Amino acid sequence: MDVRSRELTVNYKIVPPPSTVAPSSLSQETTHRFPIIPLPDLESQDDTDSELKKYYTSLQTSIAEARTKLGEELTAWRDAVGNAELGKEKSVKTEVNDEGEEEENTEE
């Protein structure tokens, strides 16, 4: 049986604007590890189906935990940064397509 430890690892580094006052609970550079049960060497088809189900269930759970944890932390960072990043993004206006309205009017 393969007993090597398996995990989902997520690393990120945030570089907020200098004016950002981040809560002490947030770190600019973070690594999270989410365990995944190891997939053993499988000998029979029955073992394979059962162990694969356990493995993929464990993997799905780890991915869900990672999404939740990152979502919480990145939302906290977004709130800490506030409006300081608004000027960096280019605004793009959406053009209104009047052609569709003209075609509808000509069908009457």
Gaussian input, Z-matrix of N, CA and C with variables (Angstrom, degrees):
# hf/3-21g

backbone

0 1
 N
 C     1     B1
 C     2     B2     1     A1
 N     3     B3     2     A2     1     D1
 C     4     B4     3     A3     2     D2
 C     5     B5     4     A4     3     D3
 N     6     B6     5     A5     4     D4
 C     7     B7     6     A6     5     D5
 C     8     B8     7     A7     6     D6
 N     9     B9     8     A8     7     D7
 C    10    B10     9     A9     8     D8
 C    11    B11    10    A10     9     D9
 N    12    B12    11    A11    10    D10
 C    13    B13    12    A12    11    D11
 C    14    B14    13    A13    12    D12
 N    15    B15    14    A14    13    D13
 C    16    B16    15    A15    14    D14
 C    17    B17    16    A16    15    D15
 N    18    B18    17    A17    16    D16
 C    19    B19    18    A18    17    D17
 C    20    B20    19    A19    18    D18
 N    21    B21    20    A20    19    D19
 C    22    B22    21    A21    20    D20
 C    23    B23    22    A22    21    D21
 N    24    B24    23    A23    22    D22
 C    25    B25    24    A24    23    D23
 C    26    B26    25    A25    24    D24
 N    27    B27    26    A26    25    D25
 C    28    B28    27    A27    26    D26
 C    29    B29    28    A28    27    D27
 N    30    B30    29    A29    28    D28
 C    31    B31    30    A30    29    D29
 C    32    B32    31    A31    30    D30
 N    33    B33    32    A32    31    D31
 C    34    B34    33    A33    32    D32
 C    35    B35    34    A34    33    D33
 N    36    B36    35    A35    34    D34
 C    37    B37    36    A36    35    D35
 C    38    B38    37    A37    36    D36
 N    39    B39    38    A38    37    D37
 C    40    B40    39    A39    38    D38
 C    41    B41    40    A40    39    D39
 N    42    B42    41    A41    40    D40
 C    43    B43    42    A42    41    D41
 C    44    B44    43    A43    42    D42
 N    45    B45    44    A44    43    D43
 C    46    B46    45    A45    44    D44
 C    47    B47    46    A46    45    D45
 N    48    B48    47    A47    46    D46
 C    49    B49    48    A48    47    D47
 C    50    B50    49    A49    48    D48
 N    51    B51    50    A50    49    D49
 C    52    B52    51    A51    50    D50
 C    53    B53    52    A52    51    D51
 N    54    B54    53    A53    52    D52
 C    55    B55    54    A54    53    D53
 C    56    B56    55    A55    54    D54
 N    57    B57    56    A56    55    D55
 C    58    B58    57    A57    56    D56
 C    59    B59    58    A58    57    D57
 N    60    B60    59    A59    58    D58
 C    61    B61    60    A60    59    D59
 C    62    B62    61    A61    60    D60
 N    63    B63    62    A62    61    D61
 C    64    B64    63    A63    62    D62
 C    65    B65    64    A64    63    D63
 N    66    B66    65    A65    64    D64
 C    67    B67    66    A66    65    D65
 C    68    B68    67    A67    66    D66
 N    69    B69    68    A68    67    D67
 C    70    B70    69    A69    68    D68
 C    71    B71    70    A70    69    D69
 N    72    B72    71    A71    70    D70
 C    73    B73    72    A72    71    D71
 C    74    B74    73    A73    72    D72
 N    75    B75    74    A74    73    D73
 C    76    B76    75    A75    74    D74
 C    77    B77    76    A76    75    D75
 N    78    B78    77    A77    76    D76
 C    79    B79    78    A78    77    D77
 C    80    B80    79    A79    78    D78
 N    81    B81    80    A80    79    D79
 C    82    B82    81    A81    80    D80
 C    83    B83    82    A82    81    D81
 N    84    B84    83    A83    82    D82
 C    85    B85    84    A84    83    D83
 C    86    B86    85    A85    84    D84
 N    87    B87    86    A86    85    D85
 C    88    B88    87    A87    86    D86
 C    89    B89    88    A88    87    D87
 N    90    B90    89    A89    88    D88
 C    91    B91    90    A90    89    D89
 C    92    B92    91    A91    90    D90
 N    93    B93    92    A92    91    D91
 C    94    B94    93    A93    92    D92
 C    95    B95    94    A94    93    D93
 N    96    B96    95    A95    94    D94
 C    97    B97    96    A96    95    D95
 C    98    B98    97    A97    96    D96
 N    99    B99    98    A98    97    D97
 C   100   B100    99    A99    98    D98
 C   101   B101   100   A100    99    D99
 N   102   B102   101   A101   100   D100
 C   103   B103   102   A102   101   D101
 C   104   B104   103   A103   102   D102
 N   105   B105   104   A104   103   D103
 C   106   B106   105   A105   104   D104
 C   107   B107   106   A106   105   D105
 N   108   B108   107   A107   106   D106
 C   109   B109   108   A108   107   D107
 C   110   B110   109   A109   108   D108
 N   111   B111   110   A110   109   D109
 C   112   B112   111   A111   110   D110
 C   113   B113   112   A112   111   D111
 N   114   B114   113   A113   112   D112
 C   115   B115   114   A114   113   D113
 C   116   B116   115   A115   114   D114
 N   117   B117   116   A116   115   D115
 C   118   B118   117   A117   116   D116
 C   119   B119   118   A118   117   D117
 N   120   B120   119   A119   118   D118
 C   121   B121   120   A120   119   D119
 C   122   B122   121   A121   120   D120
 N   123   B123   122   A122   121   D121
 C   124   B124   123   A123   122   D122
 C   125   B125   124   A124   123   D123
 N   126   B126   125   A125   124   D124
 C   127   B127   126   A126   125   D125
 C   128   B128   127   A127   126   D126
 N   129   B129   128   A128   127   D127
 C   130   B130   129   A129   128   D128
 C   131   B131   130   A130   129   D129
 N   132   B132   131   A131   130   D130
 C   133   B133   132   A132   131   D131
 C   134   B134   133   A133   132   D132
 N   135   B135   134   A134   133   D133
 C   136   B136   135   A135   134   D134
 C   137   B137   136   A136   135   D135
 N   138   B138   137   A137   136   D136
 C   139   B139   138   A138   137   D137
 C   140   B140   139   A139   138   D138
 N   141   B141   140   A140   139   D139
 C   142   B142   141   A141   140   D140
 C   143   B143   142   A142   141   D141
 N   144   B144   143   A143   142   D142
 C   145   B145   144   A144   143   D143
 C   146   B146   145   A145   144   D144
 N   147   B147   146   A146   145   D145
 C   148   B148   147   A147   146   D146
 C   149   B149   148   A148   147   D147
 N   150   B150   149   A149   148   D148
 C   151   B151   150   A150   149   D149
 C   152   B152   151   A151   150   D150
 N   153   B153   152   A152   151   D151
 C   154   B154   153   A153   152   D152
 C   155   B155   154   A154   153   D153
 N   156   B156   155   A155   154   D154
 C   157   B157   156   A156   155   D155
 C   158   B158   157   A157   156   D156
 N   159   B159   158   A158   157   D157
 C   160   B160   159   A159   158   D158
 C   161   B161   160   A160   159   D159
 N   162   B162   161   A161   160   D160
 C   163   B163   162   A162   161   D161
 C   164   B164   163   A163   162   D162
 N   165   B165   164   A164   163   D163
 C   166   B166   165   A165   164   D164
 C   167   B167   166   A166   165   D165
 N   168   B168   167   A167   166   D166
 C   169   B169   168   A168   167   D167
 C   170   B170   169   A169   168   D168
 N   171   B171   170   A170   169   D169
 C   172   B172   171   A171   170   D170
 C   173   B173   172   A172   171   D171
 N   174   B174   173   A173   172   D172
 C   175   B175   174   A174   173   D173
 C   176   B176   175   A175   174   D174
 N   177   B177   176   A176   175   D175
 C   178   B178   177   A177   176   D176
 C   179   B179   178   A178   177   D177
 N   180   B180   179   A179   178   D178
 C   181   B181   180   A180   179   D179
 C   182   B182   181   A181   180   D180
 N   183   B183   182   A182   181   D181
 C   184   B184   183   A183   182   D182
 C   185   B185   184   A184   183   D183
 N   186   B186   185   A185   184   D184
 C   187   B187   186   A186   185   D185
 C   188   B188   187   A187   186   D186
 N   189   B189   188   A188   187   D187
 C   190   B190   189   A189   188   D188
 C   191   B191   190   A190   189   D189
 N   192   B192   191   A191   190   D190
 C   193   B193   192   A192   191   D191
 C   194   B194   193   A193   192   D192
 N   195   B195   194   A194   193   D193
 C   196   B196   195   A195   194   D194
 C   197   B197   196   A196   195   D195
 N   198   B198   197   A197   196   D196
 C   199   B199   198   A198   197   D197
 C   200   B200   199   A199   198   D198
 N   201   B201   200   A200   199   D199
 C   202   B202   201   A201   200   D200
 C   203   B203   202   A202   201   D201
 N   204   B204   203   A203   202   D202
 C   205   B205   204   A204   203   D203
 C   206   B206   205   A205   204   D204
 N   207   B207   206   A206   205   D205
 C   208   B208   207   A207   206   D206
 C   209   B209   208   A208   207   D207
 N   210   B210   209   A209   208   D208
 C   211   B211   210   A210   209   D209
 C   212   B212   211   A211   210   D210
 N   213   B213   212   A212   211   D211
 C   214   B214   213   A213   212   D212
 C   215   B215   214   A214   213   D213
 N   216   B216   215   A215   214   D214
 C   217   B217   216   A216   215   D215
 C   218   B218   217   A217   216   D216
 N   219   B219   218   A218   217   D217
 C   220   B220   219   A219   218   D218
 C   221   B221   220   A220   219   D219
 N   222   B222   221   A221   220   D220
 C   223   B223   222   A222   221   D221
 C   224   B224   223   A223   222   D222
 N   225   B225   224   A224   223   D223
 C   226   B226   225   A225   224   D224
 C   227   B227   226   A226   225   D225
 N   228   B228   227   A227   226   D226
 C   229   B229   228   A228   227   D227
 C   230   B230   229   A229   228   D228
 N   231   B231   230   A230   229   D229
 C   232   B232   231   A231   230   D230
 C   233   B233   232   A232   231   D231
 N   234   B234   233   A233   232   D232
 C   235   B235   234   A234   233   D233
 C   236   B236   235   A235   234   D234
 N   237   B237   236   A236   235   D235
 C   238   B238   237   A237   236   D236
 C   239   B239   238   A238   237   D237
 N   240   B240   239   A239   238   D238
 C   241   B241   240   A240   239   D239
 C   242   B242   241   A241   240   D240
 N   243   B243   242   A242   241   D241
 C   244   B244   243   A243   242   D242
 C   245   B245   244   A244   243   D243
 N   246   B246   245   A245   244   D244
 C   247   B247   246   A246   245   D245
 C   248   B248   247   A247   246   D246
 N   249   B249   248   A248   247   D247
 C   250   B250   249   A249   248   D248
 C   251   B251   250   A250   249   D249
 N   252   B252   251   A251   250   D250
 C   253   B253   252   A252   251   D251
 C   254   B254   253   A253   252   D252
 N   255   B255   254   A254   253   D253
 C   256   B256   255   A255   254   D254
 C   257   B257   256   A256   255   D255
 N   258   B258   257   A257   256   D256
 C   259   B259   258   A258   257   D257
 C   260   B260   259   A259   258   D258
 N   261   B261   260   A260   259   D259
 C   262   B262   261   A261   260   D260
 C   263   B263   262   A262   261   D261
 N   264   B264   263   A263   262   D262
 C   265   B265   264   A264   263   D263
 C   266   B266   265   A265   264   D264
 N   267   B267   266   A266   265   D265
 C   268   B268   267   A267   266   D266
 C   269   B269   268   A268   267   D267
 N   270   B270   269   A269   268   D268
 C   271   B271   270   A270   269   D269
 C   272   B272   271   A271   270   D270
 N   273   B273   272   A272   271   D271
 C   274   B274   273   A273   272   D272
 C   275   B275   274   A274   273   D273
 N   276   B276   275   A275   274   D274
 C   277   B277   276   A276   275   D275
 C   278   B278   277   A277   276   D276
 N   279   B279   278   A278   277   D277
 C   280   B280   279   A279   278   D278
 C   281   B281   280   A280   279   D279
 N   282   B282   281   A281   280   D280
 C   283   B283   282   A282   281   D281
 C   284   B284   283   A283   282   D282
 N   285   B285   284   A284   283   D283
 C   286   B286   285   A285   284   D284
 C   287   B287   286   A286   285   D285
 N   288   B288   287   A287   286   D286
 C   289   B289   288   A288   287   D287
 C   290   B290   289   A289   288   D288
 N   291   B291   290   A290   289   D289
 C   292   B292   291   A291   290   D290
 C   293   B293   292   A292   291   D291
 N   294   B294   293   A293   292   D292
 C   295   B295   294   A294   293   D293
 C   296   B296   295   A295   294   D294
 N   297   B297   296   A296   295   D295
 C   298   B298   297   A297   296   D296
 C   299   B299   298   A298   297   D297
 N   300   B300   299   A299   298   D298
 C   301   B301   300   A300   299   D299
 C   302   B302   301   A301   300   D300
 N   303   B303   302   A302   301   D301
 C   304   B304   303   A303   302   D302
 C   305   B305   304   A304   303   D303
 N   306   B306   305   A305   304   D304
 C   307   B307   306   A306   305   D305
 C   308   B308   307   A307   306   D306
 N   309   B309   308   A308   307   D307
 C   310   B310   309   A309   308   D308
 C   311   B311   310   A310   309   D309
 N   312   B312   311   A311   310   D310
 C   313   B313   312   A312   311   D311
 C   314   B314   313   A313   312   D312
 N   315   B315   314   A314   313   D313
 C   316   B316   315   A315   314   D314
 C   317   B317   316   A316   315   D315
 N   318   B318   317   A317   316   D316
 C   319   B319   318   A318   317   D317
 C   320   B320   319   A319   318   D318
 N   321   B321   320   A320   319   D319
 C   322   B322   321   A321   320   D320
 C   323   B323   322   A322   321   D321

   B1=1.4506
   B2=1.5309
   B3=1.3010
   B4=1.4563
   B5=1.5311
   B6=1.3093
   B7=1.4575
   B8=1.5250
   B9=1.3065
   B10=1.4643
   B11=1.5186
   B12=1.2932
   B13=1.4583
   B14=1.5307
   B15=1.2899
   B16=1.4695
   B17=1.5196
   B18=1.3221
   B19=1.4545
   B20=1.5188
   B21=1.3112
   B22=1.4538
   B23=1.5196
   B24=1.3329
   B25=1.4588
   B26=1.5228
   B27=1.3310
   B28=1.4596
   B29=1.5288
   B30=1.3284
   B31=1.4699
   B32=1.5157
   B33=1.3270
   B34=1.4589
   B35=1.5156
   B36=1.3185
   B37=1.4556
   B38=1.5223
   B39=1.3091
   B40=1.4669
   B41=1.5259
   B42=1.3252
   B43=1.4582
   B44=1.5306
   B45=1.3354
   B46=1.4601
   B47=1.5282
   B48=1.3190
   B49=1.4653
   B50=1.5345
   B51=1.3237
   B52=1.4779
   B53=1.5315
   B54=1.2967
   B55=1.4639
   B56=1.5346
   B57=1.3210
   B58=1.4618
   B59=1.5210
   B60=1.3285
   B61=1.4596
   B62=1.5188
   B63=1.3235
   B64=1.4653
   B65=1.5190
   B66=1.3302
   B67=1.4619
   B68=1.5282
   B69=1.3172
   B70=1.4674
   B71=1.5276
   B72=1.3250
   B73=1.4709
   B74=1.5255
   B75=1.3357
   B76=1.4640
   B77=1.5243
   B78=1.3109
   B79=1.4550
   B80=1.5204
   B81=1.3316
   B82=1.4617
   B83=1.5228
   B84=1.3072
   B85=1.4597
   B86=1.5248
   B87=1.3273
   B88=1.4595
   B89=1.5198
   B90=1.3167
   B91=1.4620
   B92=1.5155
   B93=1.3113
   B94=1.4643
   B95=1.5206
   B96=1.3254
   B97=1.4658
   B98=1.5168
   B99=1.3197
   B100=1.4598
   B101=1.5194
   B102=1.3383
   B103=1.4689
   B104=1.5284
   B105=1.3066
   B106=1.4628
   B107=1.5213
   B108=1.3330
   B109=1.4636
   B110=1.5243
   B111=1.3222
   B112=1.4656
   B113=1.5292
   B114=1.2890
   B115=1.4557
   B116=1.5244
   B117=1.3307
   B118=1.4676
   B119=1.5284
   B120=1.3245
   B121=1.4650
   B122=1.5269
   B123=1.2973
   B124=1.4578
   B125=1.5230
   B126=1.3419
   B127=1.4625
   B128=1.5244
   B129=1.3127
   B130=1.4678
   B131=1.5244
   B132=1.3255
   B133=1.4576
   B134=1.5251
   B135=1.3439
   B136=1.4634
   B137=1.5219
   B138=1.3257
   B139=1.4571
   B140=1.5256
   B141=1.3126
   B142=1.4544
   B143=1.5199
   B144=1.3145
   B145=1.4603
   B146=1.5163
   B147=1.3186
   B148=1.4605
   B149=1.5290
   B150=1.3142
   B151=1.4635
   B152=1.5311
   B153=1.3358
   B154=1.4654
   B155=1.5241
   B156=1.3242
   B157=1.4680
   B158=1.5175
   B159=1.3373
   B160=1.4618
   B161=1.5316
   B162=1.3291
   B163=1.4635
   B164=1.5267
   B165=1.3262
   B166=1.4589
   B167=1.5251
   B168=1.3179
   B169=1.4629
   B170=1.5198
   B171=1.3295
   B172=1.4591
   B173=1.5315
   B174=1.3161
   B175=1.4637
   B176=1.5292
   B177=1.3260
   B178=1.4641
   B179=1.5258
   B180=1.3208
   B181=1.4591
   B182=1.5263
   B183=1.3207
   B184=1.4608
   B185=1.5218
   B186=1.3095
   B187=1.4703
   B188=1.5251
   B189=1.3218
   B190=1.4670
   B191=1.5306
   B192=1.3309
   B193=1.4698
   B194=1.5251
   B195=1.3306
   B196=1.4618
   B197=1.5231
   B198=1.3146
   B199=1.4727
   B200=1.5188
   B201=1.3213
   B202=1.4643
   B203=1.5272
   B204=1.3266
   B205=1.4706
   B206=1.5202
   B207=1.3316
   B208=1.4661
   B209=1.5225
   B210=1.3167
   B211=1.4661
   B212=1.5161
   B213=1.3235
   B214=1.4677
   B215=1.5335
   B216=1.3271
   B217=1.4603
   B218=1.5262
   B219=1.3135
   B220=1.4622
   B221=1.5250
   B222=1.3208
   B223=1.4638
   B224=1.5253
   B225=1.3261
   B226=1.4652
   B227=1.5316
   B228=1.3349
   B229=1.4624
   B230=1.5246
   B231=1.3222
   B232=1.4664
   B233=1.5184
   B234=1.3252
   B235=1.4611
   B236=1.5290
   B237=1.3500
   B238=1.4644
   B239=1.5285
   B240=1.3188
   B241=1.4655
   B242=1.5277
   B243=1.3214
   B244=1.4637
   B245=1.5064
   B246=1.3292
   B247=1.4630
   B248=1.5252
   B249=1.3195
   B250=1.4656
   B251=1.5255
   B252=1.3166
   B253=1.4626
   B254=1.5300
   B255=1.3200
   B256=1.4686
   B257=1.5238
   B258=1.2910
   B259=1.4569
   B260=1.5168
   B261=1.3306
   B262=1.4620
   B263=1.5263
   B264=1.3026
   B265=1.4605
   B266=1.5187
   B267=1.3018
   B268=1.4556
   B269=1.5200
   B270=1.3351
   B271=1.4591
   B272=1.5157
   B273=1.2963
   B274=1.4560
   B275=1.5223
   B276=1.3225
   B277=1.4609
   B278=1.5141
   B279=1.3186
   B280=1.4487
   B281=1.5248
   B282=1.3213
   B283=1.4543
   B284=1.5211
   B285=1.3197
   B286=1.4544
   B287=1.5223
   B288=1.3269
   B289=1.4484
   B290=1.5290
   B291=1.3468
   B292=1.4597
   B293=1.5150
   B294=1.3308
   B295=1.4553
   B296=1.5260
   B297=1.3195
   B298=1.4630
   B299=1.5099
   B300=1.3308
   B301=1.4638
   B302=1.5237
   B303=1.3364
   B304=1.4556
   B305=1.5203
   B306=1.3319
   B307=1.4481
   B308=1.5233
   B309=1.3129
   B310=1.4598
   B311=1.5178
   B312=1.3305
   B313=1.4560
   B314=1.5233
   B315=1.3087
   B316=1.4568
   B317=1.5241
   B318=1.3526
   B319=1.4514
   B320=1.5193
   B321=1.3128
   B322=1.4695
   B323=1.4920
   A1=108.83
   A2=116.90
   A3=123.13
   A4=108.06
   A5=117.31
   A6=120.04
   A7=112.36
   A8=116.94
   A9=119.43
   A10=109.98
   A11=115.69
   A12=121.38
   A13=109.19
   A14=115.83
   A15=121.62
   A16=107.78
   A17=114.64
   A18=118.76
   A19=110.14
   A20=113.82
   A21=122.22
   A22=105.15
   A23=116.97
   A24=121.34
   A25=109.05
   A26=115.47
   A27=121.68
   A28=107.86
   A29=116.32
   A30=122.45
   A31=108.64
   A32=116.17
   A33=118.45
   A34=109.83
   A35=114.40
   A36=121.35
   A37=107.29
   A38=115.71
   A39=122.68
   A40=108.15
   A41=116.25
   A42=120.84
   A43=106.65
   A44=115.79
   A45=119.32
   A46=111.45
   A47=117.00
   A48=120.02
   A49=109.40
   A50=117.31
   A51=120.58
   A52=113.68
   A53=117.58
   A54=120.59
   A55=113.43
   A56=117.44
   A57=121.56
   A58=111.31
   A59=115.24
   A60=121.46
   A61=105.91
   A62=115.62
   A63=120.90
   A64=110.04
   A65=116.28
   A66=119.75
   A67=110.50
   A68=117.02
   A69=120.70
   A70=111.98
   A71=117.08
   A72=120.24
   A73=112.52
   A74=117.49
   A75=121.03
   A76=110.63
   A77=115.25
   A78=121.50
   A79=107.91
   A80=116.50
   A81=119.43
   A82=112.13
   A83=117.28
   A84=120.75
   A85=107.98
   A86=115.91
   A87=120.37
   A88=111.58
   A89=115.07
   A90=122.78
   A91=107.65
   A92=115.78
   A93=121.54
   A94=108.04
   A95=114.65
   A96=120.59
   A97=108.19
   A98=115.16
   A99=122.07
   A100=107.73
   A101=117.44
   A102=120.53
   A103=112.92
   A104=114.13
   A105=122.51
   A106=105.83
   A107=116.89
   A108=118.23
   A109=108.69
   A110=116.66
   A111=118.88
   A112=111.02
   A113=115.19
   A114=121.72
   A115=107.46
   A116=117.70
   A117=119.84
   A118=111.63
   A119=115.31
   A120=120.65
   A121=106.72
   A122=117.09
   A123=120.85
   A124=110.72
   A125=114.91
   A126=119.31
   A127=113.04
   A128=119.13
   A129=120.63
   A130=109.79
   A131=116.32
   A132=121.83
   A133=111.01
   A134=117.04
   A135=120.10
   A136=110.45
   A137=116.73
   A138=120.82
   A139=110.28
   A140=115.45
   A141=120.82
   A142=111.40
   A143=118.08
   A144=121.39
   A145=111.70
   A146=116.97
   A147=121.85
   A148=111.63
   A149=117.07
   A150=121.48
   A151=111.45
   A152=116.95
   A153=119.34
   A154=111.11
   A155=116.79
   A156=120.18
   A157=110.63
   A158=117.18
   A159=121.21
   A160=110.41
   A161=115.59
   A162=120.30
   A163=111.09
   A164=117.04
   A165=119.83
   A166=112.08
   A167=118.20
   A168=120.65
   A169=109.51
   A170=116.61
   A171=121.42
   A172=110.86
   A173=116.45
   A174=121.22
   A175=110.71
   A176=117.26
   A177=120.60
   A178=111.31
   A179=116.83
   A180=121.02
   A181=110.45
   A182=117.43
   A183=121.27
   A184=111.66
   A185=116.98
   A186=120.58
   A187=110.37
   A188=117.61
   A189=121.33
   A190=110.51
   A191=116.92
   A192=120.39
   A193=110.79
   A194=116.98
   A195=121.16
   A196=110.91
   A197=117.13
   A198=120.64
   A199=110.83
   A200=116.24
   A201=120.28
   A202=110.66
   A203=116.54
   A204=121.31
   A205=111.33
   A206=117.22
   A207=120.27
   A208=111.43
   A209=116.33
   A210=120.06
   A211=111.77
   A212=116.13
   A213=120.34
   A214=111.00
   A215=116.01
   A216=119.52
   A217=112.50
   A218=117.27
   A219=119.24
   A220=111.81
   A221=117.20
   A222=120.32
   A223=109.58
   A224=117.25
   A225=120.86
   A226=110.57
   A227=116.74
   A228=120.10
   A229=110.68
   A230=117.06
   A231=120.28
   A232=110.14
   A233=116.40
   A234=120.33
   A235=111.43
   A236=116.91
   A237=120.91
   A238=111.04
   A239=116.74
   A240=121.08
   A241=109.93
   A242=116.27
   A243=120.99
   A244=112.33
   A245=115.84
   A246=121.32
   A247=113.18
   A248=118.94
   A249=121.76
   A250=112.63
   A251=118.19
   A252=121.01
   A253=112.94
   A254=117.78
   A255=119.55
   A256=113.21
   A257=119.51
   A258=122.46
   A259=113.83
   A260=118.10
   A261=121.14
   A262=113.20
   A263=116.70
   A264=119.41
   A265=110.11
   A266=115.56
   A267=121.81
   A268=108.70
   A269=116.65
   A270=119.20
   A271=109.77
   A272=114.92
   A273=120.73
   A274=107.00
   A275=115.41
   A276=119.41
   A277=109.41
   A278=115.15
   A279=120.41
   A280=107.34
   A281=115.55
   A282=119.39
   A283=109.37
   A284=115.54
   A285=120.65
   A286=107.64
   A287=115.89
   A288=121.12
   A289=108.49
   A290=115.87
   A291=120.57
   A292=112.30
   A293=118.78
   A294=121.75
   A295=111.47
   A296=116.70
   A297=120.45
   A298=112.07
   A299=116.35
   A300=119.96
   A301=110.95
   A302=117.15
   A303=120.36
   A304=110.73
   A305=117.28
   A306=120.13
   A307=111.16
   A308=116.90
   A309=120.63
   A310=109.92
   A311=117.48
   A312=120.96
   A313=111.81
   A314=120.53
   A315=122.26
   A316=111.66
   A317=117.09
   A318=119.05
   A319=112.54
   A320=118.43
   A321=121.42
   A322=113.08
   D1=135.19
   D2=179.38
   D3=-82.99
   D4=114.78
   D5=-176.69
   D6=-107.39
   D7=16.66
   D8=177.68
   D9=-61.27
   D10=138.22
   D11=179.36
   D12=-73.00
   D13=139.46
   D14=178.23
   D15=-124.41
   D16=146.56
   D17=178.86
   D18=-157.31
   D19=155.55
   D20=171.96
   D21=-95.87
   D22=122.40
   D23=-177.57
   D24=-114.53
   D25=132.66
   D26=178.82
   D27=-124.76
   D28=125.39
   D29=176.56
   D30=-119.24
   D31=141.68
   D32=170.45
   D33=-151.13
   D34=155.44
   D35=177.04
   D36=-132.83
   D37=122.67
   D38=-179.19
   D39=-99.98
   D40=134.67
   D41=175.43
   D42=-121.98
   D43=86.14
   D44=-177.21
   D45=-77.47
   D46=164.03
   D47=175.54
   D48=-59.85
   D49=151.33
   D50=-177.70
   D51=-56.81
   D52=-28.20
   D53=-177.15
   D54=-79.09
   D55=-4.33
   D56=-176.46
   D57=-71.24
   D58=130.26
   D59=173.78
   D60=-108.77
   D61=101.75
   D62=-176.81
   D63=-89.92
   D64=145.65
   D65=174.65
   D66=-60.75
   D67=150.51
   D68=-177.90
   D69=-64.69
   D70=-18.32
   D71=179.79
   D72=-75.90
   D73=-11.63
   D74=-178.81
   D75=-101.47
   D76=139.81
   D77=176.36
   D78=-116.43
   D79=140.30
   D80=-179.03
   D81=-69.29
   D82=-29.05
   D83=178.44
   D84=-122.47
   D85=122.04
   D86=-172.44
   D87=-137.66
   D88=144.79
   D89=172.27
   D90=-129.27
   D91=130.11
   D92=175.75
   D93=-120.87
   D94=142.63
   D95=177.03
   D96=-123.35
   D97=132.44
   D98=179.36
   D99=-123.04
   D100=117.88
   D101=-173.95
   D102=-68.40
   D103=147.72
   D104=174.06
   D105=-129.68
   D106=131.83
   D107=-179.91
   D108=-62.42
   D109=141.19
   D110=-179.70
   D111=-70.28
   D112=148.84
   D113=176.24
   D114=-93.98
   D115=111.33
   D116=-176.63
   D117=-74.12
   D118=168.44
   D119=171.75
   D120=-67.66
   D121=127.75
   D122=-173.55
   D123=-103.41
   D124=134.26
   D125=-174.95
   D126=-101.49
   D127=-35.72
   D128=-178.14
   D129=-125.54
   D130=165.05
   D131=-179.82
   D132=-63.59
   D133=-37.83
   D134=178.48
   D135=-63.12
   D136=-43.11
   D137=177.08
   D138=-61.69
   D139=-42.06
   D140=-177.30
   D141=-59.17
   D142=-51.61
   D143=-178.03
   D144=-60.42
   D145=-47.27
   D146=-178.40
   D147=-64.37
   D148=-46.93
   D149=-177.65
   D150=-69.55
   D151=-37.13
   D152=177.23
   D153=-63.80
   D154=-40.22
   D155=177.49
   D156=-61.52
   D157=-44.29
   D158=178.49
   D159=-62.23
   D160=-43.86
   D161=-178.74
   D162=-62.21
   D163=-49.76
   D164=-177.64
   D165=-69.06
   D166=-31.92
   D167=174.53
   D168=-64.70
   D169=-43.59
   D170=177.73
   D171=-62.83
   D172=-41.70
   D173=179.10
   D174=-63.61
   D175=-45.29
   D176=178.70
   D177=-61.81
   D178=-40.36
   D179=178.72
   D180=-63.31
   D181=-44.42
   D182=179.67
   D183=-63.62
   D184=-40.80
   D185=178.24
   D186=-64.48
   D187=-42.33
   D188=178.76
   D189=-63.36
   D190=-41.98
   D191=178.20
   D192=-63.90
   D193=-40.86
   D194=178.80
   D195=-63.45
   D196=-44.17
   D197=179.09
   D198=-61.09
   D199=-43.48
   D200=-179.38
   D201=-63.79
   D202=-49.64
   D203=-178.27
   D204=-61.13
   D205=-48.20
   D206=179.62
   D207=-64.91
   D208=-39.08
   D209=178.07
   D210=-59.63
   D211=-43.98
   D212=179.29
   D213=-63.97
   D214=-47.92
   D215=-177.02
   D216=-68.17
   D217=-43.69
   D218=-178.74
   D219=-69.33
   D220=-31.03
   D221=174.43
   D222=-66.56
   D223=-41.32
   D224=177.40
   D225=-62.21
   D226=-40.36
   D227=176.86
   D228=-64.92
   D229=-42.63
   D230=178.88
   D231=-59.35
   D232=-43.69
   D233=179.20
   D234=-65.25
   D235=-37.99
   D236=179.66
   D237=-67.05
   D238=-39.40
   D239=-179.63
   D240=-71.23
   D241=-35.74
   D242=177.93
   D243=61.55
   D244=-132.04
   D245=-175.90
   D246=-89.69
   D247=4.67
   D248=-175.78
   D249=-63.13
   D250=-24.32
   D251=-177.23
   D252=-96.74
   D253=-3.68
   D254=-175.08
   D255=-60.06
   D256=-37.85
   D257=-177.24
   D258=-72.02
   D259=-13.90
   D260=-176.73
   D261=-79.83
   D262=-26.95
   D263=-176.84
   D264=-90.65
   D265=138.62
   D266=179.41
   D267=-79.90
   D268=129.54
   D269=177.26
   D270=-79.55
   D271=138.99
   D272=179.26
   D273=-121.65
   D274=122.27
   D275=178.36
   D276=-81.90
   D277=141.30
   D278=175.83
   D279=-90.54
   D280=125.32
   D281=179.75
   D282=-82.52
   D283=136.62
   D284=178.27
   D285=-83.71
   D286=130.82
   D287=-179.14
   D288=-92.19
   D289=102.52
   D290=-179.63
   D291=-83.37
   D292=-12.24
   D293=-177.57
   D294=-61.98
   D295=-38.84
   D296=-179.56
   D297=-61.50
   D298=-38.02
   D299=178.85
   D300=-68.79
   D301=-37.88
   D302=179.75
   D303=-65.26
   D304=-39.80
   D305=-180.00
   D306=-64.66
   D307=-37.52
   D308=179.33
   D309=-65.38
   D310=-39.17
   D311=-178.48
   D312=-70.29
   D313=-28.00
   D314=-177.60
   D315=-80.47
   D316=-14.61
   D317=-178.96
   D318=-79.23
   D319=-16.38
   D320=-176.28
   D321=-71.32

